């Protein structure tokens, strides 16, 4: 007779292997794509849900990272709420030339405040 914990191990192990496979494929896609190569993007997967975090240099790179992660087989959802767009020191909301730059600055500022709160 199997113990309850041993009957769950293969399924748990299979899910962990699947998540590891997804993470590796997302990282590979990000490393090979021209727009996301060399960016500070961290990838974690749990239950088929991919979590992207870190910093990219532009909104376009952030969108590309999202698209690449979604394209990997087995991904059920992508959460990029912790993937921020880095802005240069000269970018400020009142100097922004368009709404996207203003939103990028606000997201960057919010990310910085969250990181400071953690430490």
N, C-alpha and C positions, 0 to 999 in steps of 0.2 A: 504494500500500500504506500502510495506517495504521500509525503507530507505536503501541506498546503503551500509552503514556501517553495518547494522544489517544482511544483506544478506551474508556478508563475515564472520561474527563472527563464525557460526558453523564450517565452513571449517577451519578457523584459529585456532579455539579451538581444533578441531579434530587433526590437524597437531601438535599442541603443546602437546596434550595428547600422540600422537604417539611418538613424540621425547622424551618425558619424560619416556615412557615405554621402548624405546630403550636404553636410558641412564641407567635406572635401571637394565635392563638385562645385559648390558655390564659390569657395575660395579659389579653385582652379579657374573658373569662369572670370572672376574678378581680376585675377593675376594676368590672364591672357588678353583681356579686353584693353584696347588702347586707352580709353577714357578713364578706366579705374585702376590700371596698372600702377603700382607704387603708392597707392593711396593708403591712408591709415584706417582701414576698414576691418573690424573684427566680426567674426561670424560664429554664432552659436545656434544649435538646433535642438528643439525639444518637441517630440510628438509630431514631427513634420513641419513645425512652425519655425521659421528662420528669423533670428534676431540679428539685425545689423547695428553696429555701433562704431563710434570713432569719428573721424573728421575727413571731409573731402574738400576740394578747392572750389567747387562750383555746384550750382543747382543741377546742371546738366549731368555731372558726375554722380550726384546722389540719385537722380532718376535712372541713370544707366545701371547703377548698382541694384536698384529695386527691380528693374526689368530682367537683369541677368539672374538674380536670385529666384524670381518667379518662374523663369524658364526651365529651372532644374526639375527633372522628373521626381515626383514624390513630395514636392513642397506644397503644403496646404495653405499657408499664409506667410506673409513677410511683414515683420514689424521693424520699421526703421526709425522709430521715434527717438532713438539715441544716436542716430547718424546725423551729425551737424555739418553745416557748410561753414568753412573757415573764411573769414573776411579779413582783409588787410587792415592795418591800424588806421588808415585814412578813411575807410568806409564808415559812415555814420548815418543814422536814419534821416537826418535833415539834409544830408548831402546826396542821398541816394537818387539816382536818375530814374528809377522806376520802382514799382511796387514790389517786384520780385527781390530786388536788392534790399529793400526795407525789411521784407519778411525774412530774408536770409540773416540780416543783422539781428533781428529780434530772436530768431531761433538760436543763433550763435550765443547771444547774450544769455538766453535762458539756459542753454547747455552749460555755459561757464558757471552760472550761479548754482546749478545742481551739483556740478563737480566740486565747487567750493564747499557746499553744504555737507558733502560726504566726508570731507577731510577735517 
